[in-house]
Amino acid sequence: MQKTKAQILKHHGGNAEHARKMITTSYGRRHDEKFWQFWQQKVAKNHQEGDGIVDLGAGIGQFINDCANHYPSSLVYGIDAADYMVQHSLDLPNNAKLIQDDLHNPTVEIKDNSLSMVMANMVVHELTQPIKMFKATYSWLKKGGRFCVIDLVRQPLEEYLAYKYQQTSLAAEQTSVADLEDAFEHFLEHNRYHGEDIIYMLKECGFKLIEQKKTGRFIRILVEK
Ligand SMILES: C[S@@+](CC[C@H](N)C(=O)[O-])C[C@H]1O[C@@H](n2cnc3c(N)ncnc32)[C@H](O)[C@@H]1O
């Protein structure tokens, strides 16, 4: 767990407050009306009253807060490893719970076949390997339960640098070794997988692909148990 906490902080540029602010302030934009339409029509397709819901890499609990209000008869769990997320949890409804655990190898006790929906939003690329998390998700979901993965996927170096380091000129004299190391390390971390790689891993863990949609640097994948 200590290793994972250090790894997450490094991935977040060593600045916990900034990372928390960036992800929490973009939540509303990323979960607009269109997103909720998709969620209700596609992810919740086989949801029944009382089925549980899990958010993997739940941050401060914004998504579990919304789900707990949308589905008051469901228990909604969020899982996150970072102190600087779970210790800043929203004040959650009674049917929501934010749990601290390492998704590299989840140990949280959730009953097999008890969930109808799981979300992993922007967390797969932060893990060294997501296989144990995918396998646990498969066990927790009921037959017909659905799993939505949203993440950053590979893009060319030029596009990545132009987006993330807008003021940086790669070969300029003033660009230091430290600047370059930072840029190239982040490039690798945010460019771990192609969409096909994530789909391959999900299928290896037993899931059936329902749909995939790529928009710019992001992919949204929906699979079913
Ligand atoms: C980019 S944030 C996304 C937060 C939220 N899903 C959202 O979309 O707003 C990724 C989250 O995954 C968590 N995370 C990264 N690696 C993890 C691990 N190994 N175990 C548990 N949580 C992890 C981070 O602490 C962070 O809160």
The ligand as an SDF file (V2000), in Angstrom:
LIG
                    3D

 27 29  0  0  0  0  0  0  0  0999 V2000
   -7.5230   10.5160  -12.1490 C   0  0  0  0  0  0  0  0  0  0  0  0
   -8.2720   10.1050  -10.6340 S   0  0  0  0  0  0  0  0  0  0  0  0
   -9.9570    9.7720  -11.1360 C   0  0  0  0  0  0  0  0  0  0  0  0
  -10.9840    9.9480  -10.0200 C   0  0  0  0  0  0  0  0  0  0  0  0
  -12.4300    9.6480  -10.4210 C   0  0  0  0  0  0  0  0  0  0  0  0
  -12.5670    8.3010  -10.9160 N   0  0  0  0  0  0  0  0  0  0  0  0
  -12.9290   10.6360  -11.4430 C   0  0  0  0  0  0  0  0  0  0  0  0
  -13.1080   10.2460  -12.6170 O   0  0  0  0  0  0  0  0  0  0  0  0
  -13.1570   11.7910  -11.0780 O   0  0  0  0  0  0  0  0  0  0  0  0
   -7.6470    8.4770  -10.3320 C   0  0  0  0  0  0  0  0  0  0  0  0
   -7.9180    7.9790   -8.9430 C   0  0  0  0  0  0  0  0  0  0  0  0
   -7.4440    6.6240   -8.8490 O   0  0  0  0  0  0  0  0  0  0  0  0
   -6.8030    6.4550   -7.6020 C   0  0  0  0  0  0  0  0  0  0  0  0
   -5.8320    5.3460   -7.7130 N   0  0  0  0  0  0  0  0  0  0  0  0
   -4.7260    5.2950   -8.4860 C   0  0  0  0  0  0  0  0  0  0  0  0
   -4.0910    4.1230   -8.3100 N   0  0  0  0  0  0  0  0  0  0  0  0
   -4.7960    3.4200   -7.3920 C   0  0  0  0  0  0  0  0  0  0  0  0
   -4.6270    2.1530   -6.7630 C   0  0  0  0  0  0  0  0  0  0  0  0
   -3.5860    1.3650   -7.0380 N   0  0  0  0  0  0  0  0  0  0  0  0
   -5.5550    1.7530   -5.8830 N   0  0  0  0  0  0  0  0  0  0  0  0
   -6.6170    2.5380   -5.5680 C   0  0  0  0  0  0  0  0  0  0  0  0
   -6.8200    3.7500   -6.1210 N   0  0  0  0  0  0  0  0  0  0  0  0
   -5.9170    4.2010   -7.0090 C   0  0  0  0  0  0  0  0  0  0  0  0
   -6.1480    7.8050   -7.3400 C   0  0  0  0  0  0  0  0  0  0  0  0
   -5.8900    7.9920   -5.9700 O   0  0  0  0  0  0  0  0  0  0  0  0
   -7.1990    8.7710   -7.8750 C   0  0  0  0  0  0  0  0  0  0  0  0
   -8.1170    9.1620   -6.8860 O   0  0  0  0  0  0  0  0  0  0  0  0
  1  2  1  0
  2  3  1  0
  2 10  1  0
  3  4  1  0
  4  5  1  0
  5  6  1  0
  5  7  1  0
  7  8  2  0
  7  9  1  0
 10 11  1  0
 11 12  1  0
 11 26  1  0
 12 13  1  0
 13 14  1  0
 13 24  1  0
 14 15  1  0
 14 23  1  0
 15 16  2  0
 16 17  1  0
 17 18  1  0
 17 23  2  0
 18 19  1  0
 18 20  2  0
 20 21  1  0
 21 22  2  0
 22 23  1  0
 24 25  1  0
 24 26  1  0
 26 27  1  0
M  CHG  2   2   1   9  -1
M  END
$$$$
